[in-house]
Amino acid sequence: MAVNVFPDDYELISFFEVEPDVLDSGIPWFYNTLTFQKQCADELLYCTFSPAYGDIDLKVVRGQKVKITLNLHNIESIEILKDSNGEHLKATFHLDTLLKDFLLTLKPEISIIWGTSLE
């Protein structure tokens, strides 16, 4: 199931502060697979988007050790939000899931907020 809302290319580049590795350079980002690699202090973040499939794969590595691996599916929207606490990437899941919104922040350090609902 495809993502219904997806940021413009420049918004993602601004958020991650790097250009992504693009699987197929001739295909628009929405229909492609993009991997952003971002160094944050002593951690390395790999964030791969496949918006046409509604997927995000995320990995956080410290040293040579993988600290976090998340494979998120059934995503309805991906947005870049700005508020007084900074800039965040928000992924919202389809309503038929019990998953709360996923929130990724990169500054001043990597922060991930996510959970499930009891409804």
Sequence and secondary structure as in RCSB ss.txt:
>XXXX:A:sequence
MAVNVFPDDYELISFFEVEPDVLDSGIPWFYNTLTFQKQCADELLYCTFSPAYGDIDLKVVRGQKVKITLNLHNI
ESIEILKDSNGEHLKATFHLDTLLKDFLLTLKPEISIIWGTSLE
>XXXX:A:secstr
   SB   HHHHHHHHSS  EES TTS GGGS EEEEEEETTEEEEEEEEGGGTEEEEEEEETTEEEEEEEE SE
EEEEEEEETTEEEEEEEE TTS B  EEEE SSS EEE  B   
